Amino acid sequence: VSSFGSLTSGFTSGLEDTPLPDGLRSGDVLYEKSCVQQFMLNPNSWASVLWDFVTVLFVFYDMITLPLQVFNFQSDVLATGDLLVAIVWTVDMALSFLRGVTDRGAVDMRPTYVATKYLRSWFLVDLFVVVTDWTLLLSGGLDDMEVLRVLRGRIFLRLLRVVRLVRLIKVADRSSIIRLKEAILNDHNKAVSSVLQLLFVVIMINHYVGCGWFAVGQVEGFEKSWVSEHFNEGDQHVLSQYLTSVHWAVIQFTPAAMEVMPVNSAERMYAIVVIFSGLVMFSSFVSSMTSAMNLINKLNFEQRQKSTALRQYITENRVSLELLFCIQNYQRYTRALERKKLHESDVAAFKNLPEDLLQRLHSEVYGPVIATHPLFGHLQGNEDSTINGICHLAMSECSLVIGEELFRYGVTGAKMYFINSGKLAYFSGYSEKMPKLISAGRWMCEPVLWCKWEHRGRLTVATSQYLRMAMESPDQSMGSLRGEFMALDAAEFHAIILRSRSLSSMQSYARVFTAMAVQDCGGANEVDDLWGSYEQVSTCLRRAFGFGEEAEAASRFKMLKHCFATWKQAAREERERRKRRISGRTSMRRWLHFFAHACMRWRDSTKV
């Protein structure tokens, strides 16, 4: 399988070197304009996953029935199974041209690319096996020798079908299957599943070894064989032959014995190879089984200890039965929701990443979420360094399961929250009636960023009881029992904003936000954690940063005010000039009057 996988990867290496479009993110889907595009299937859709499960079932059918051909028996069930196998693989060939592929994290649904990749990887093998199956099914009129030759080729060709077990790996890597396994399998179930997988592997090994032992016993050219020694010509029951062969295979891996022994050189050679292989596989199987069983015992012991301690505490303190039932229900919910969304702190590989790659990772994970807020969306388009610093240093992830609280009334707020998933219930003040339901895509506690803030209510995951309290119809969907958040730390946010070029605008936004919140709610004490919808925040942004219709109106008002002030100053200066002019005229008159009076006195004096 590994060699064939390297071969197919070599066929498709040219396709993998094809550059992808810029700006493509993990999980994005690529399309092209084509008449076939409407018939393409997403590989992560439930229809595609269901079909993969069907093909896996038929792969297991081939694994089980392939070695049984050495017993040379015919059955209507096997004939029907062979017909269904041929039909399934034929349909699968057609669907392979119409099912998108996952390429470097993106889902490629382009018909041209999908067809080219399939033709260069699995097409020849699929065509080879399907043509062979249909040829064997339709060859009903061949004579015995031709049938023998065809059957020998069929055994070899059906071996190629086992290569299709790679589909198990493909199905296991599908994101929908991974989410399904995470939702169903907790630590205890995974340990049990590993034990069952080991048992299945051992059973299949013994199945193949036993069928091989019977095939060696039918090899011609020897006087005796273990088949001829233990089965007479009249005793040719297939079930007896199969069980005897598998019994011999089982004792090769265990310290046991039976009456069947090799009687010729071919059988002894086969037995020696099986014994040496069994030494390695048996020790590996025992160690793996021991580790899995120890893990199961450890998990069961820890669970019993927790239950015993809880019952002892409840009994010693005579706690009410109602509270006991609530505690037990919460424990059941937490065990059922033990698997949460994978966070960055859960991935050990991220701890060794360089700072640059880690910052880029944070920008791509947190950036699209906080950009839904108008203020951060504006910063993302104008100050990339600021928004990257916020994503890298101030953002974090957190989860909330049913029964837990994100914050309570009166507690000092330190973070703003963006809701990723889940349905939440917010209770104002100390009230426990009529909660406000909050869905994914919203944010809350924005006042934490702009002022000293104490939470004005309590937030928890919405239960069916809360949903009935908030809705008139109790038949509404119950939503998720878990909430996922992204938190923005206020202290880190302030430290980043102090180094930003938009500091003055951010300060203006803080003043506008707080003033508008107080005005809308009728007082500072009436503002709650949910204030700040998209429309309200957009209005604050336009007023603070000076753009939009309100900013244009304010600009026109400022211009008129400036014009009025200029006109007023000019009028004042004109009045001053007039005063100076009038005062100048008065002085001239006085000097003329004094000069005339002086002349008259001089004239009178000359007469005398």
C-alpha positions as CSV (number, residue, x, y, z in Angstrom):
1,V,0.0,0.0,0.0
2,S,2.8,2.4,0.9
3,S,4.6,1.7,-2.4
4,F,1.5,2.2,-4.4
5,G,0.7,5.4,-2.5
6,S,4.2,6.8,-3.4
7,L,3.5,5.8,-7.0
8,T,0.2,7.7,-7.1
9,S,1.8,10.7,-5.3
10,G,4.4,10.7,-8.1
11,F,1.7,10.8,-10.7
12,T,0.0,13.8,-9.1
13,S,3.2,15.7,-8.1
14,G,2.8,17.9,-11.1
15,L,-0.7,18.9,-10.1
16,E,0.4,19.6,-6.5
17,D,3.0,22.1,-7.9
18,T,0.1,24.1,-9.5
19,P,-0.1,27.5,-7.8
20,L,-3.3,28.2,-5.9
21,P,-5.2,31.5,-6.1
22,D,-3.9,34.3,-3.8
23,G,-5.8,34.9,-0.6
24,L,-7.1,31.3,-0.4
25,R,-7.8,30.1,3.2
26,S,-8.0,26.6,4.6
27,G,-11.4,25.1,3.9
28,D,-12.2,27.4,0.9
29,V,-13.8,25.9,-2.2
30,L,-12.6,26.5,-5.7
31,Y,-15.1,26.5,-8.6
32,E,-14.9,27.1,-12.4
33,K,-17.4,28.0,-15.0
34,S,-18.5,24.7,-16.5
35,C,-21.8,22.9,-17.4
36,V,-20.6,20.0,-15.2
37,Q,-20.0,22.2,-12.1
38,Q,-23.6,21.9,-10.9
39,F,-23.1,18.1,-10.6
40,M,-19.9,18.2,-8.5
41,L,-20.0,16.8,-5.0
42,N,-18.2,18.3,-2.0
43,P,-15.9,15.6,-0.5
44,N,-17.0,16.8,3.0
45,S,-20.7,16.5,2.4
46,W,-22.6,13.8,4.1
47,A,-23.6,12.2,0.8
48,S,-19.9,11.8,-0.2
49,V,-19.0,10.5,3.3
50,L,-21.9,8.0,3.2
51,W,-20.7,6.7,-0.2
52,D,-17.2,6.4,1.2
53,F,-18.6,4.2,4.0
54,V,-20.4,2.0,1.4
55,T,-17.1,1.5,-0.5
56,V,-15.3,0.7,2.8
57,L,-17.9,-2.0,3.5
58,F,-17.2,-3.6,0.1
59,V,-13.4,-3.3,0.7
60,F,-14.0,-5.4,3.9
61,Y,-16.1,-7.8,1.9
62,D,-13.2,-8.3,-0.5
63,M,-10.8,-8.7,2.5
64,I,-12.9,-11.5,3.9
65,T,-14.0,-13.4,0.8
66,L,-10.7,-13.2,-1.1
67,P,-8.8,-15.9,0.9
68,L,-11.9,-18.1,1.0
69,Q,-11.5,-18.9,-2.7
70,V,-8.9,-21.5,-1.8
71,F,-11.8,-23.7,-0.5
72,N,-13.3,-24.0,-4.0
73,F,-16.9,-23.6,-3.0
74,Q,-19.7,-21.8,-4.8
75,S,-22.5,-19.9,-3.2
76,D,-25.4,-17.7,-4.3
77,V,-24.5,-15.2,-1.6
78,L,-21.0,-14.9,-2.9
79,A,-22.2,-14.6,-6.5
80,T,-24.6,-11.8,-5.5
81,G,-21.8,-10.1,-3.6
82,D,-19.5,-10.2,-6.6
83,L,-22.2,-8.6,-8.7
84,L,-22.7,-5.8,-6.1
85,V,-18.9,-5.3,-5.9
86,A,-18.7,-4.8,-9.6
87,I,-21.7,-2.4,-9.6
88,V,-20.3,-0.4,-6.7
89,W,-16.8,0.1,-8.1
90,T,-18.3,1.0,-11.5
91,V,-20.4,3.7,-9.9
92,D,-17.5,4.8,-7.9
93,M,-15.4,5.3,-11.0
94,A,-18.1,7.7,-12.4
95,L,-18.4,9.5,-9.0
96,S,-14.6,10.0,-8.9
97,F,-14.9,12.4,-11.8
98,L,-17.6,14.3,-10.0
99,R,-16.3,14.4,-6.4
100,G,-14.1,17.3,-5.4
101,V,-10.7,16.7,-3.8
102,T,-8.9,18.3,-0.9
103,D,-5.7,19.9,-2.1
104,R,-3.4,21.6,0.4
105,G,-6.2,22.5,2.7
106,A,-8.6,23.8,0.1
107,V,-11.5,21.9,-1.5
108,D,-11.1,21.9,-5.2
109,M,-14.4,21.4,-7.0
110,R,-13.2,22.3,-10.5
111,P,-14.2,19.5,-12.9
112,T,-11.1,19.9,-15.1
113,Y,-8.7,19.6,-12.1
114,V,-10.6,16.7,-10.5
115,A,-10.7,14.7,-13.7
116,T,-7.1,15.3,-14.4
117,K,-6.0,14.3,-10.9
118,Y,-8.1,11.1,-11.0
119,L,-6.8,10.1,-14.4
120,R,-3.3,10.4,-13.2
121,S,-3.8,8.5,-9.9
122,W,-6.5,5.9,-9.4
123,F,-8.1,5.6,-12.8
124,L,-6.0,2.8,-14.3
125,V,-6.2,0.6,-11.2
126,D,-10.0,1.2,-11.0
127,L,-10.5,0.5,-14.7
128,F,-8.3,-2.7,-14.5
129,V,-10.2,-4.1,-11.5
130,V,-13.7,-3.2,-12.8
131,V,-13.1,-4.6,-16.3
132,T,-11.8,-7.8,-14.8
133,D,-14.8,-8.2,-12.5
134,W,-17.3,-7.7,-15.3
135,T,-15.4,-10.0,-17.5
136,L,-15.5,-12.8,-14.9
137,L,-19.2,-12.2,-14.2
138,L,-20.1,-12.3,-17.9
139,S,-17.9,-15.3,-18.7
140,G,-20.5,-18.0,-18.1
141,G,-19.9,-20.0,-21.2
142,L,-16.2,-20.8,-20.8
143,D,-14.9,-24.4,-20.6
144,D,-13.1,-25.7,-17.5
145,M,-9.6,-24.9,-18.5
146,E,-10.5,-21.4,-19.5
147,V,-12.3,-20.9,-16.3
148,L,-9.2,-22.2,-14.4
149,R,-7.0,-19.7,-16.2
150,V,-9.4,-16.9,-15.6
151,L,-9.8,-17.8,-11.9
152,R,-6.0,-17.7,-11.4
153,G,-5.9,-14.3,-13.0
154,R,-8.9,-13.3,-10.9
155,I,-7.2,-14.2,-7.6
156,F,-4.2,-12.0,-8.6
157,L,-6.5,-9.1,-9.8
158,R,-8.7,-9.2,-6.7
159,L,-5.5,-8.8,-4.7
160,L,-5.2,-5.3,-6.3
161,R,-8.6,-4.5,-4.8
162,V,-7.1,-4.6,-1.3
163,V,-5.0,-1.6,-2.3
164,R,-8.2,0.3,-2.1
165,L,-8.0,0.1,1.6
166,V,-6.2,3.5,1.2
167,R,-9.8,4.8,1.1
168,L,-10.0,4.0,4.8
169,I,-7.2,6.6,5.4
170,K,-9.0,9.1,3.0
171,V,-12.3,8.7,4.9
172,A,-10.5,9.0,8.3
173,D,-8.9,12.3,7.2
174,R,-12.2,13.9,6.1
175,S,-13.1,16.8,8.4
176,S,-16.7,15.7,8.8
177,I,-15.5,12.2,10.0
178,I,-13.0,13.8,12.3
179,R,-15.8,16.0,13.8
180,L,-18.0,13.0,14.1
181,K,-15.3,10.9,15.9
182,E,-14.6,13.8,18.3
183,A,-18.3,14.2,19.1
184,I,-18.8,10.4,19.8
185,L,-15.4,9.2,21.1
186,N,-14.2,10.3,24.5
187,D,-11.0,9.0,26.2
188,H,-12.8,5.9,27.5
189,N,-14.4,5.0,24.2
190,K,-11.1,5.6,22.4
191,A,-9.4,3.1,24.6
192,V,-12.1,0.5,24.1
193,S,-12.0,1.2,20.3
194,S,-8.2,0.6,20.3
195,V,-8.8,-2.8,22.0
196,L,-11.4,-3.7,19.4
197,Q,-9.2,-2.7,16.6
198,L,-6.4,-4.9,17.9
199,L,-8.8,-7.8,18.1
200,F,-10.0,-7.2,14.6
201,V,-6.4,-7.2,13.3
202,V,-5.6,-10.4,15.1
203,I,-8.7,-12.1,13.7
204,M,-7.9,-11.0,10.1
205,I,-4.3,-12.2,10.5
206,N,-5.5,-15.6,11.6
207,H,-8.1,-15.6,8.8
208,Y,-5.4,-15.1,6.2
209,V,-2.9,-17.5,7.8
210,G,-5.5,-20.2,8.1
211,C,-6.6,-19.9,4.5
212,G,-3.0,-19.9,3.4
213,W,-2.4,-23.1,5.5
214,F,-5.2,-24.8,3.6
215,A,-3.9,-23.6,0.3
216,V,-0.4,-25.0,1.1
217,G,-2.0,-28.3,2.0
218,Q,-3.5,-28.5,-1.5
219,V,-0.2,-28.0,-3.3
220,E,0.4,-30.8,-5.8
221,G,3.7,-32.7,-6.1
222,F,3.8,-34.2,-2.6
223,E,2.7,-37.7,-1.5
224,K,1.1,-36.5,1.7
225,S,-0.4,-33.3,2.9
226,W,-2.1,-32.4,6.1
227,V,-5.4,-32.1,4.2
228,S,-5.2,-35.6,2.9
229,E,-4.2,-36.9,6.3
230,H,-7.2,-35.3,8.2
231,F,-9.9,-35.1,5.6
232,N,-11.2,-38.1,3.6
233,E,-12.7,-37.8,0.2
234,G,-16.2,-37.9,1.7
235,D,-15.4,-35.4,4.4
236,Q,-15.2,-32.2,2.2
237,H,-17.3,-29.9,4.3
238,V,-16.0,-26.3,3.8
239,L,-16.9,-25.1,7.3
240,S,-14.9,-28.0,8.9
241,Q,-11.9,-27.3,6.6
242,Y,-12.0,-23.6,7.4
243,L,-12.3,-24.0,11.2
244,T,-9.5,-26.5,11.3
245,S,-7.2,-24.2,9.3
246,V,-8.0,-21.2,11.5
247,H,-7.5,-23.3,14.6
248,W,-4.0,-24.2,13.4
249,A,-3.3,-20.5,12.7
250,V,-4.4,-19.5,16.2
251,I,-2.1,-22.0,18.0
252,Q,0.9,-20.6,16.1
253,F,0.5,-17.3,18.0
254,T,-0.3,-19.0,21.4
255,P,1.4,-21.7,23.5
256,A,-1.1,-24.4,22.5
257,A,-1.1,-27.6,20.4
258,M,-3.4,-29.6,18.2
259,E,-3.3,-32.8,16.1
260,V,-2.7,-31.0,12.8
261,M,1.0,-31.0,11.9
262,P,3.0,-30.3,8.7
263,V,3.8,-33.5,6.8
264,N,5.8,-32.2,3.8
265,S,8.6,-29.7,3.2
266,A,6.2,-27.0,1.8
267,E,4.0,-27.2,4.9
268,R,7.0,-27.1,7.2
269,M,8.5,-24.1,5.5
270,Y,5.1,-22.3,5.8
271,A,4.9,-23.3,9.5
272,I,8.4,-21.9,10.2
273,V,7.6,-18.6,8.5
274,V,4.4,-18.3,10.5
275,I,6.0,-19.1,13.8
276,F,8.8,-16.6,13.4
277,S,6.2,-13.9,12.3
278,G,4.0,-14.9,15.3
279,L,6.9,-14.3,17.7
280,V,7.1,-10.6,16.7
281,M,3.3,-10.0,16.3
282,F,2.4,-11.8,19.5
283,S,4.7,-9.7,21.6
284,S,3.6,-6.5,19.9
285,F,-0.1,-7.5,20.3
286,V,0.3,-8.3,24.0
287,S,2.1,-5.0,24.8
288,S,-0.5,-3.0,22.9
289,M,-3.4,-4.8,24.5
290,T,-1.8,-4.4,27.9
291,S,-1.4,-0.7,27.4
292,A,-5.0,-0.3,26.2
293,M,-6.4,-2.3,29.1
294,N,-4.3,-0.4,31.6
295,L,-5.7,2.9,30.2
296,I,-9.2,1.6,30.5
297,N,-8.7,0.5,34.1
298,K,-7.1,3.8,35.0
299,L,-10.0,5.8,33.5
300,N,-12.6,3.6,35.3
301,F,-10.7,3.9,38.6
302,E,-10.6,7.7,38.3
303,Q,-14.3,7.8,37.5
304,R,-15.1,5.5,40.5
305,Q,-13.0,7.7,42.8
306,K,-14.8,10.8,41.7
307,S,-18.2,9.2,42.2
308,T,-17.3,7.8,45.6
309,A,-15.9,11.1,46.8
310,L,-19.1,12.9,45.7
311,R,-21.4,10.4,47.4
312,Q,-19.4,10.6,50.6
313,Y,-19.4,14.4,50.7
314,I,-23.2,14.5,50.0
315,T,-23.9,11.9,52.7
316,E,-21.7,13.5,55.3
317,N,-23.2,17.0,54.8
318,R,-26.8,15.9,54.3
319,V,-27.2,17.8,51.0
320,S,-30.7,18.0,49.6
321,L,-31.7,15.5,46.9
322,E,-32.7,18.3,44.5
323,L,-29.1,19.7,44.6
324,L,-27.7,16.2,44.3
325,F,-29.7,15.6,41.1
326,C,-28.5,19.0,39.7
327,I,-24.9,18.1,40.4
328,Q,-25.2,14.6,38.8
329,N,-26.9,16.1,35.7
330,Y,-24.1,18.6,35.4
331,Q,-21.5,15.8,35.6
332,R,-23.4,13.9,32.9
333,Y,-23.5,16.9,30.6
334,T,-19.8,17.6,31.1
335,R,-18.8,14.0,30.4
336,A,-21.0,14.1,27.2
337,L,-19.4,17.4,26.2
338,E,-15.9,16.4,27.2
339,R,-14.6,16.9,23.7
340,K,-14.5,20.6,22.9
341,K,-13.4,22.6,19.9
342,L,-9.6,22.3,19.5
343,H,-7.9,25.5,20.7
344,E,-4.4,26.7,20.1
345,S,-3.3,25.7,23.6
346,D,-4.3,22.1,22.7
347,V,-1.8,21.9,19.8
348,A,1.7,21.2,21.1
349,A,3.3,21.9,17.7
350,F,2.3,25.6,17.9
351,K,4.5,26.1,21.0
352,N,7.6,25.7,18.9
353,L,6.6,28.0,16.1
354,P,8.7,31.2,15.4
355,E,7.1,34.4,16.5
356,D,6.5,35.6,12.9
357,L,4.6,32.5,11.9
358,L,2.6,32.6,15.2
359,Q,1.6,36.2,14.6
360,R,0.5,35.3,11.0
361,L,-1.5,32.4,12.4
362,H,-3.2,34.6,15.0
363,S,-4.0,37.2,12.3
364,E,-5.7,34.7,10.1
365,V,-7.6,33.0,13.0
366,Y,-8.8,36.0,14.9
367,G,-8.7,38.7,12.2
368,P,-11.9,37.7,10.3
369,V,-13.8,37.3,13.6
370,I,-13.0,40.7,15.1
371,A,-13.3,42.4,11.7
372,T,-17.1,41.9,11.9
373,H,-17.0,44.8,14.5
374,P,-17.0,48.1,12.6
375,L,-14.2,49.6,14.6
376,F,-11.8,46.7,14.1
377,G,-12.9,46.4,10.5
378,H,-11.9,50.0,10.0
379,L,-8.5,49.4,11.7
380,Q,-7.9,46.3,9.6
381,G,-8.2,48.4,6.4
382,N,-6.1,51.3,7.7
383,E,-3.6,50.1,10.3
384,D,-2.6,46.5,9.7
385,S,0.2,46.7,12.3
386,T,-2.3,47.6,15.0
387,I,-4.8,45.0,14.2
388,N,-2.1,42.3,13.9
389,G,-0.8,43.3,17.3
390,I,-4.3,43.0,18.8
391,C,-4.7,39.5,17.2
392,H,-1.3,38.4,18.4
393,L,-1.1,39.8,21.9
394,A,-4.7,40.5,23.1
395,M,-6.8,37.7,21.7
396,S,-7.5,34.2,23.2
397,E,-10.0,31.4,22.9
398,C,-12.3,30.0,25.6
399,S,-15.2,27.5,25.9
400,L,-18.3,27.3,28.0
401,V,-20.3,24.2,28.7
402,I,-23.8,24.0,30.0
403,G,-24.0,24.9,33.7
404,E,-20.9,27.2,33.6
405,E,-21.0,31.0,33.6
406,L,-18.8,33.4,31.7
407,F,-19.3,36.2,34.1
408,R,-21.6,37.3,37.0
409,Y,-23.3,40.5,38.1
410,G,-20.9,42.9,39.9
411,V,-17.7,41.3,38.8
412,T,-15.1,43.6,37.4
413,G,-14.8,43.1,33.6
414,A,-11.5,42.6,31.9
415,K,-12.3,41.2,28.5
416,M,-14.6,41.8,25.5
417,Y,-16.1,38.6,24.0
418,F,-16.9,37.5,20.4
419,I,-19.3,34.6,20.1
420,N,-18.2,31.9,17.6
421,S,-20.9,29.2,18.2
422,G,-23.6,28.2,20.6
423,K,-26.7,29.9,22.0
424,L,-26.3,31.9,25.2
425,A,-28.7,33.3,27.9
426,Y,-28.0,36.7,29.5
427,F,-29.8,37.6,32.7
428,S,-29.8,41.3,33.6
429,G,-28.9,42.1,37.2
430,Y,-29.8,39.4,39.7
431,S,-32.9,38.4,37.8
432,E,-33.5,34.8,36.8
433,K,-36.5,35.5,34.6
434,M,-36.8,36.2,30.9
435,P,-33.2,35.9,29.7
436,K,-32.0,37.6,26.5
437,L,-30.9,34.9,24.0
438,I,-27.6,35.6,22.2
439,S,-26.6,33.7,19.0
440,A,-23.2,33.3,17.3
441,G,-21.8,36.2,15.4
442,R,-22.4,38.9,18.1
443,W,-20.0,40.6,20.6
444,M,-20.5,41.7,24.1
445,C,-18.9,43.7,27.0
446,E,-17.4,46.3,24.7
447,P,-17.6,49.0,27.5
448,V,-14.7,47.1,29.2
449,L,-12.4,48.7,26.5
450,W,-13.5,52.3,27.2
451,C,-14.2,52.7,30.9
452,K,-14.0,50.9,34.3
453,W,-16.7,48.3,34.0
454,E,-18.5,46.0,36.3
455,H,-20.7,43.3,34.6
456,R,-24.4,44.2,34.8
457,G,-25.7,40.6,34.5
458,R,-24.9,36.9,34.2
459,L,-24.1,35.0,31.0
460,T,-24.4,31.2,30.6
461,V,-25.2,28.6,28.0
462,A,-28.9,28.5,27.1
463,T,-30.6,25.3,28.2
464,S,-34.0,24.1,27.1
465,Q,-35.6,25.7,30.2
466,Y,-34.1,29.1,29.3
467,L,-35.2,28.8,25.7
468,R,-38.8,28.1,26.8
469,M,-38.6,31.1,29.1
470,A,-37.5,33.4,26.3
471,M,-39.7,32.0,23.5
472,E,-43.4,31.6,23.1
473,S,-43.0,28.4,21.2
474,P,-41.3,25.6,23.1
475,D,-40.7,23.7,19.9
476,Q,-37.8,25.9,18.9
477,S,-34.5,24.2,18.3
478,M,-32.5,23.6,21.4
479,G,-29.2,24.8,19.9
480,S,-25.8,23.8,21.1
481,L,-24.9,22.8,24.7
482,R,-21.5,24.5,24.4
483,G,-20.4,28.0,23.7
484,E,-17.2,29.0,22.0
485,F,-15.7,32.5,22.4
486,M,-12.8,34.7,21.4
487,A,-11.8,37.1,24.1
488,L,-10.1,40.5,23.7
489,D,-8.1,41.5,26.8
490,A,-8.7,45.1,27.7
491,A,-5.3,45.7,29.3
492,E,-3.3,44.4,26.3
493,F,-5.6,46.3,24.0
494,H,-4.9,49.6,25.8
495,A,-1.1,49.0,25.6
496,I,-1.3,48.4,21.8
497,I,-3.6,51.4,21.2
498,L,-1.2,53.8,23.0
499,R,1.4,53.0,20.3
500,S,-1.2,53.5,17.5
501,R,-1.4,56.4,15.1
502,S,-5.1,56.5,15.7
503,L,-4.8,57.2,19.4
504,S,-6.7,60.5,19.3
505,S,-9.4,59.0,17.1
506,M,-9.7,56.1,19.5
507,Q,-10.0,58.4,22.4
508,S,-12.7,60.3,20.6
509,Y,-14.5,57.0,19.9
510,A,-14.4,56.1,23.6
511,R,-16.0,59.5,24.5
512,V,-18.7,59.1,21.8
513,F,-19.3,55.5,22.8
514,T,-19.8,56.2,26.5
515,A,-21.9,59.3,25.9
516,M,-24.1,57.6,23.4
517,A,-24.6,54.5,25.6
518,V,-25.6,56.7,28.6
519,Q,-28.0,58.7,26.4
520,D,-29.6,55.7,24.8
521,C,-30.1,53.8,28.0
522,G,-31.2,56.8,30.1
523,G,-28.3,56.8,32.6
524,A,-24.9,55.2,33.3
525,N,-26.4,52.6,35.6
526,E,-28.8,51.4,32.9
527,V,-26.1,50.4,30.4
528,D,-25.7,46.6,30.3
529,D,-23.1,44.2,28.8
530,L,-25.0,43.8,25.5
531,W,-25.1,47.5,24.5
532,G,-23.2,48.1,21.3
533,S,-25.0,46.6,18.3
534,Y,-23.7,46.9,14.8
535,E,-25.8,50.0,14.0
536,Q,-24.9,51.7,17.3
537,V,-21.1,51.0,16.9
538,S,-21.2,52.2,13.3
539,T,-22.8,55.5,14.4
540,C,-20.1,56.0,17.1
541,L,-17.4,55.2,14.5
542,R,-18.7,57.8,12.0
543,R,-18.9,60.5,14.7
544,A,-15.5,59.8,16.1
545,F,-13.4,59.2,13.0
546,G,-15.1,61.9,10.9
547,F,-16.6,60.1,7.9
548,G,-20.1,59.3,6.7
549,E,-23.2,61.5,6.5
550,E,-23.0,62.7,10.1
551,A,-19.4,63.6,9.6
552,E,-20.3,65.6,6.5
553,A,-23.0,67.5,8.3
554,A,-20.6,68.2,11.2
555,S,-18.0,69.4,8.6
556,R,-20.6,71.8,7.0
557,F,-21.5,73.1,10.4
558,K,-17.9,73.7,11.3
559,M,-17.4,75.5,7.9
560,L,-20.4,77.8,8.5
561,K,-19.2,78.4,12.0
562,H,-15.8,79.3,10.7
563,C,-17.3,81.6,8.1
564,F,-19.4,83.4,10.7
565,A,-16.4,83.8,13.0
566,T,-14.3,85.2,10.0
567,W,-17.2,87.6,9.1
568,K,-17.5,88.7,12.8
569,Q,-13.7,89.4,13.0
570,A,-13.8,91.4,9.8
571,A,-16.7,93.4,11.0
572,R,-14.9,94.1,14.3
573,E,-11.8,95.3,12.4
574,E,-13.9,97.5,10.2
575,R,-15.5,99.2,13.2
576,E,-12.0,99.8,14.7
577,R,-10.9,101.4,11.5
578,R,-13.9,103.6,11.4
579,K,-13.3,104.7,14.9
580,R,-9.7,105.5,14.2
581,R,-10.8,107.4,11.1
582,I,-13.4,109.5,12.9
583,S,-10.9,110.2,15.8
584,G,-8.4,111.3,13.2
585,R,-10.8,113.8,11.7
586,T,-11.7,115.2,15.1
587,S,-8.0,115.9,15.9
588,M,-7.5,117.7,12.6
589,R,-10.4,119.9,13.2
590,R,-9.0,120.8,16.6
591,W,-5.6,121.6,15.1
592,L,-7.2,123.8,12.5
593,H,-9.4,125.5,15.1
594,F,-6.3,126.2,17.2
595,F,-4.3,127.4,14.2
596,A,-7.1,129.8,13.2
597,H,-7.4,131.1,16.7
598,A,-3.6,131.6,16.8
599,C,-3.7,133.5,13.5
600,M,-6.4,135.7,14.8
601,R,-4.5,136.6,17.9
602,W,-1.4,137.3,15.9
603,R,-3.4,139.6,13.6
604,D,-4.8,141.5,16.6
605,S,-1.4,141.9,18.1
606,T,0.1,143.4,14.8
607,K,-2.7,146.0,14.6
608,V,-1.9,147.2,18.0
